[in-house]
Amino acid sequence: MMYLQVAAGLVILLVCGELLVRGSVALAEQMGVSKLVIGFTVIAFGTSAPELVVCIQAAIDGVPGIAFGNVIGSNIANILLVIGIPALIYPLVCDTRSALRDSLIMVAASILFMVLAWNGTIELWQGVLLVAFLAAVVLRSYFRARKEGDESADEALEEYEQNMPKSLWISLIFILMGLIGLVLGSHLLVKGAELIAQAAGVSDEIIGLTLVALGTSLPELATSIIAAFRRHGDVAIGNVLGSNLFNITGIIGATAIVEPMAAPEQILHFDLWIMLFVSLLMIPIFIARKPIGRVLGGAFCIAYVAYVTAQFYGMSGVYAAPIH
């Protein structure tokens, strides 16, 4: 029953998250908002709504391990799996100058997050600082795109414009259904994840780092696989870098504003460092200006399997923490 509860929660989150984004994009266009603004705000924030609602629900329910695990595990999965699997399909080629810049920003955000988390608790003021960091990056990117005539916003809107509601009322219904579904789906997912952790005899953070994180990363994985088939390496890589930045600044920041969270010991001493290490891996790759090919993609996938295995069986003295 608990596995069905988690599966149902994930399905509801993914479907209703899509409804929310499509309804919001349609409403923004109907209100005359520019495509550039929509691309940098509505789509960017809307696609991360499932992760945000899951983290807030977990924090409110008193299981911060699931919230932290969801974000840290998603960032690790995004680089090792969401880049690794598409690279097995077709080598990912991108604008290395832009990707290097974005990866440096992602690493800077990761270090800031680690420094704040190392105090043991992400408080309200720290959440505000993380959200402010994200706002500064988004504003800088927006003004640069407007100045340079970046067409990435138009490309991001192409998929949504094909199946968007055409009337104002249907757009509002999409948004309402999306919001209600996100709350319901997050409740089912968090409660189911708690039950699975208890039944398996492992900590909440391990379930958050693996099952919940992988589930909420499925939209990014699907987007990157489609991009690989279409030979759009920039989309696949940009999708990961943007998602990781939003996870550790926007999602953790907004969650801490709603409910301050204590960082679990295992995440502080092990998983945060793994997240930083895999984030740093991207920098020499982009400096070398080489495509991310099948060999590197395969190595990434193997590394992710090893990471998940370590969560449950322990590695280098780090063991899955039992429930007390």
KAVEN-V310519 format. One record per residue. N is the residue number from 1. RES is the residue in three letters. SS is DSSP state (H for helix, E for strand, L for the rest). BURIAL is b if it has 24 or more other ideal C-beta (glycine too) atoms within 12 Angstrom, else e. Layout:
# KAVEN-V310519
n=N res=RES ss=SS burial=BURIAL
n=N res=RES ss=SS burial=BURIAL
This chain:
# KAVEN-V310519
n=1 res=MET ss=L burial=e
n=2 res=MET ss=H burial=e
n=3 res=TYR ss=H burial=e
n=4 res=LEU ss=H burial=e
n=5 res=GLN ss=H burial=b
n=6 res=VAL ss=H burial=b
n=7 res=ALA ss=H burial=e
n=8 res=ALA ss=H burial=b
n=9 res=GLY ss=H burial=b
n=10 res=LEU ss=H burial=b
n=11 res=VAL ss=H burial=e
n=12 res=ILE ss=H burial=b
n=13 res=LEU ss=H burial=b
n=14 res=LEU ss=H burial=b
n=15 res=VAL ss=H burial=b
n=16 res=CYS ss=H burial=b
n=17 res=GLY ss=H burial=b
n=18 res=GLU ss=H burial=b
n=19 res=LEU ss=H burial=b
n=20 res=LEU ss=H burial=b
n=21 res=VAL ss=H burial=b
n=22 res=ARG ss=H burial=b
n=23 res=GLY ss=H burial=b
n=24 res=SER ss=H burial=b
n=25 res=VAL ss=H burial=b
n=26 res=ALA ss=H burial=b
n=27 res=LEU ss=H burial=b
n=28 res=ALA ss=H burial=b
n=29 res=GLU ss=H burial=b
n=30 res=GLN ss=H burial=e
n=31 res=MET ss=L burial=e
n=32 res=GLY ss=L burial=e
n=33 res=VAL ss=L burial=e
n=34 res=SER ss=L burial=e
n=35 res=LYS ss=H burial=b
n=36 res=LEU ss=H burial=b
n=37 res=VAL ss=H burial=b
n=38 res=ILE ss=H burial=b
n=39 res=GLY ss=H burial=b
n=40 res=PHE ss=H burial=b
n=41 res=THR ss=H burial=b
n=42 res=VAL ss=H burial=b
n=43 res=ILE ss=H burial=b
n=44 res=ALA ss=H burial=b
n=45 res=PHE ss=H burial=b
n=46 res=GLY ss=H burial=b
n=47 res=THR ss=L burial=b
n=48 res=SER ss=L burial=b
n=49 res=ALA ss=H burial=b
n=50 res=PRO ss=H burial=b
n=51 res=GLU ss=H burial=b
n=52 res=LEU ss=H burial=b
n=53 res=VAL ss=H burial=b
n=54 res=VAL ss=H burial=b
n=55 res=CYS ss=H burial=b
n=56 res=ILE ss=H burial=b
n=57 res=GLN ss=H burial=b
n=58 res=ALA ss=H burial=b
n=59 res=ALA ss=H burial=b
n=60 res=ILE ss=H burial=e
n=61 res=ASP ss=L burial=b
n=62 res=GLY ss=L burial=e
n=63 res=VAL ss=L burial=b
n=64 res=PRO ss=H burial=b
n=65 res=GLY ss=H burial=b
n=66 res=ILE ss=H burial=b
n=67 res=ALA ss=H burial=b
n=68 res=PHE ss=H burial=b
n=69 res=GLY ss=H burial=b
n=70 res=ASN ss=H burial=b
n=71 res=VAL ss=H burial=b
n=72 res=ILE ss=H burial=b
n=73 res=GLY ss=H burial=b
n=74 res=SER ss=H burial=b
n=75 res=ASN ss=H burial=b
n=76 res=ILE ss=H burial=b
n=77 res=ALA ss=H burial=b
n=78 res=ASN ss=H burial=b
n=79 res=ILE ss=H burial=b
n=80 res=LEU ss=H burial=b
n=81 res=LEU ss=H burial=b
n=82 res=VAL ss=H burial=b
n=83 res=ILE ss=L burial=b
n=84 res=GLY ss=H burial=b
n=85 res=ILE ss=H burial=b
n=86 res=PRO ss=H burial=b
n=87 res=ALA ss=H burial=b
n=88 res=LEU ss=H burial=b
n=89 res=ILE ss=H burial=b
n=90 res=TYR ss=L burial=b
n=91 res=PRO ss=L burial=b
n=92 res=LEU ss=E burial=b
n=93 res=VAL ss=L burial=b
n=94 res=CYS ss=L burial=b
n=95 res=ASP ss=L burial=e
n=96 res=THR ss=H burial=b
n=97 res=ARG ss=H burial=e
n=98 res=SER ss=H burial=b
n=99 res=ALA ss=H burial=b
n=100 res=LEU ss=H burial=e
n=101 res=ARG ss=H burial=b
n=102 res=ASP ss=H burial=b
n=103 res=SER ss=H burial=b
n=104 res=LEU ss=H burial=b
n=105 res=ILE ss=H burial=b
n=106 res=MET ss=H burial=b
n=107 res=VAL ss=H burial=b
n=108 res=ALA ss=H burial=b
n=109 res=ALA ss=H burial=b
n=110 res=SER ss=H burial=b
n=111 res=ILE ss=H burial=e
n=112 res=LEU ss=H burial=b
n=113 res=PHE ss=H burial=b
n=114 res=MET ss=H burial=b
n=115 res=VAL ss=H burial=e
n=116 res=LEU ss=H burial=b
n=117 res=ALA ss=H burial=b
n=118 res=TRP ss=L burial=e
n=119 res=ASN ss=L burial=e
n=120 res=GLY ss=L burial=e
n=121 res=THR ss=E burial=e
n=122 res=ILE ss=E burial=b
n=123 res=GLU ss=L burial=e
n=124 res=LEU ss=H burial=e
n=125 res=TRP ss=H burial=e
n=126 res=GLN ss=H burial=b
n=127 res=GLY ss=H burial=b
n=128 res=VAL ss=H burial=e
n=129 res=LEU ss=H burial=b
n=130 res=LEU ss=H burial=b
n=131 res=VAL ss=H burial=b
n=132 res=ALA ss=H burial=e
n=133 res=PHE ss=H burial=b
n=134 res=LEU ss=H burial=b
n=135 res=ALA ss=H burial=b
n=136 res=ALA ss=H burial=e
n=137 res=VAL ss=H burial=b
n=138 res=VAL ss=H burial=b
n=139 res=LEU ss=H burial=e
n=140 res=ARG ss=H burial=e
n=141 res=SER ss=H burial=b
n=142 res=TYR ss=H burial=b
n=143 res=PHE ss=H burial=e
n=144 res=ARG ss=H burial=e
n=145 res=ALA ss=H burial=b
n=146 res=ARG ss=H burial=e
n=147 res=LYS ss=H burial=e
n=148 res=GLU ss=H burial=e
n=149 res=GLY ss=L burial=e
n=150 res=ASP ss=L burial=e
n=151 res=GLU ss=L burial=e
n=152 res=SER ss=H burial=b
n=153 res=ALA ss=H burial=b
n=154 res=ASP ss=H burial=e
n=155 res=GLU ss=H burial=e
n=156 res=ALA ss=H burial=b
n=157 res=LEU ss=H burial=b
n=158 res=GLU ss=H burial=e
n=159 res=GLU ss=H burial=b
n=160 res=TYR ss=H burial=b
n=161 res=GLU ss=H burial=e
n=162 res=GLN ss=H burial=e
n=163 res=ASN ss=L burial=e
n=164 res=MET ss=L burial=b
n=165 res=PRO ss=L burial=b
n=166 res=LYS ss=L burial=e
n=167 res=SER ss=L burial=e
n=168 res=LEU ss=H burial=e
n=169 res=TRP ss=H burial=e
n=170 res=ILE ss=H burial=e
n=171 res=SER ss=H burial=b
n=172 res=LEU ss=H burial=e
n=173 res=ILE ss=H burial=e
n=174 res=PHE ss=H burial=b
n=175 res=ILE ss=H burial=b
n=176 res=LEU ss=H burial=e
n=177 res=MET ss=H burial=b
n=178 res=GLY ss=H burial=b
n=179 res=LEU ss=H burial=b
n=180 res=ILE ss=H burial=e
n=181 res=GLY ss=H burial=b
n=182 res=LEU ss=H burial=b
n=183 res=VAL ss=H burial=b
n=184 res=LEU ss=H burial=b
n=185 res=GLY ss=H burial=b
n=186 res=SER ss=H burial=b
n=187 res=HIS ss=H burial=b
n=188 res=LEU ss=H burial=b
n=189 res=LEU ss=H burial=b
n=190 res=VAL ss=H burial=b
n=191 res=LYS ss=H burial=b
n=192 res=GLY ss=H burial=b
n=193 res=ALA ss=H burial=b
n=194 res=GLU ss=H burial=b
n=195 res=LEU ss=H burial=b
n=196 res=ILE ss=H burial=b
n=197 res=ALA ss=H burial=b
n=198 res=GLN ss=H burial=e
n=199 res=ALA ss=H burial=e
n=200 res=ALA ss=H burial=e
n=201 res=GLY ss=L burial=e
n=202 res=VAL ss=L burial=b
n=203 res=SER ss=L burial=b
n=204 res=ASP ss=H burial=b
n=205 res=GLU ss=H burial=b
n=206 res=ILE ss=H burial=b
n=207 res=ILE ss=H burial=b
n=208 res=GLY ss=H burial=b
n=209 res=LEU ss=H burial=b
n=210 res=THR ss=H burial=b
n=211 res=LEU ss=H burial=b
n=212 res=VAL ss=H burial=b
n=213 res=ALA ss=H burial=b
n=214 res=LEU ss=H burial=b
n=215 res=GLY ss=H burial=b
n=216 res=THR ss=H burial=b
n=217 res=SER ss=L burial=b
n=218 res=LEU ss=H burial=b
n=219 res=PRO ss=H burial=b
n=220 res=GLU ss=H burial=b
n=221 res=LEU ss=H burial=b
n=222 res=ALA ss=H burial=e
n=223 res=THR ss=H burial=b
n=224 res=SER ss=H burial=b
n=225 res=ILE ss=H burial=b
n=226 res=ILE ss=H burial=e
n=227 res=ALA ss=H burial=b
n=228 res=ALA ss=H burial=b
n=229 res=PHE ss=H burial=e
n=230 res=ARG ss=L burial=e
n=231 res=ARG ss=L burial=e
n=232 res=HIS ss=L burial=b
n=233 res=GLY ss=H burial=b
n=234 res=ASP ss=H burial=b
n=235 res=VAL ss=H burial=b
n=236 res=ALA ss=H burial=b
n=237 res=ILE ss=H burial=b
n=238 res=GLY ss=H burial=b
n=239 res=ASN ss=H burial=b
n=240 res=VAL ss=H burial=b
n=241 res=LEU ss=H burial=b
n=242 res=GLY ss=H burial=b
n=243 res=SER ss=H burial=b
n=244 res=ASN ss=H burial=b
n=245 res=LEU ss=H burial=b
n=246 res=PHE ss=H burial=b
n=247 res=ASN ss=H burial=b
n=248 res=ILE ss=H burial=b
n=249 res=THR ss=H burial=b
n=250 res=GLY ss=H burial=b
n=251 res=ILE ss=H burial=b
n=252 res=ILE ss=H burial=b
n=253 res=GLY ss=H burial=b
n=254 res=ALA ss=H burial=b
n=255 res=THR ss=H burial=b
n=256 res=ALA ss=H burial=b
n=257 res=ILE ss=H burial=b
n=258 res=VAL ss=H burial=b
n=259 res=GLU ss=L burial=b
n=260 res=PRO ss=L burial=b
n=261 res=MET ss=E burial=b
n=262 res=ALA ss=E burial=b
n=263 res=ALA ss=L burial=b
n=264 res=PRO ss=L burial=b
n=265 res=GLU ss=H burial=e
n=266 res=GLN ss=H burial=b
n=267 res=ILE ss=H burial=b
n=268 res=LEU ss=H burial=b
n=269 res=HIS ss=H burial=e
n=270 res=PHE ss=H burial=b
n=271 res=ASP ss=H burial=b
n=272 res=LEU ss=H burial=b
n=273 res=TRP ss=H burial=b
n=274 res=ILE ss=H burial=b
n=275 res=MET ss=H burial=b
n=276 res=LEU ss=H burial=b
n=277 res=PHE ss=H burial=e
n=278 res=VAL ss=H burial=b
n=279 res=SER ss=H burial=b
n=280 res=LEU ss=H burial=e
n=281 res=LEU ss=H burial=b
n=282 res=MET ss=H burial=b
n=283 res=ILE ss=H burial=b
n=284 res=PRO ss=H burial=e
n=285 res=ILE ss=H burial=b
n=286 res=PHE ss=H burial=b
n=287 res=ILE ss=H burial=e
n=288 res=ALA ss=H burial=e
n=289 res=ARG ss=L burial=e
n=290 res=LYS ss=L burial=e
n=291 res=PRO ss=L burial=b
n=292 res=ILE ss=E burial=b
n=293 res=GLY ss=L burial=b
n=294 res=ARG ss=H burial=e
n=295 res=VAL ss=H burial=e
n=296 res=LEU ss=H burial=b
n=297 res=GLY ss=H burial=b
n=298 res=GLY ss=H burial=e
n=299 res=ALA ss=H burial=b
n=300 res=PHE ss=H burial=b
n=301 res=CYS ss=H burial=b
n=302 res=ILE ss=H burial=e
n=303 res=ALA ss=H burial=b
n=304 res=TYR ss=H burial=b
n=305 res=VAL ss=H burial=e
n=306 res=ALA ss=H burial=e
n=307 res=TYR ss=H burial=b
n=308 res=VAL ss=H burial=b
n=309 res=THR ss=H burial=e
n=310 res=ALA ss=H burial=b
n=311 res=GLN ss=H burial=b
n=312 res=PHE ss=H burial=b
n=313 res=TYR ss=H burial=e
n=314 res=GLY ss=L burial=e
n=315 res=MET ss=E burial=e
n=316 res=SER ss=L burial=e
n=317 res=GLY ss=L burial=e
n=318 res=VAL ss=E burial=b
n=319 res=TYR ss=L burial=e
n=320 res=ALA ss=L burial=b
n=321 res=ALA ss=L burial=b
n=322 res=PRO ss=L burial=e
n=323 res=ILE ss=L burial=e
n=324 res=HIS ss=L burial=e
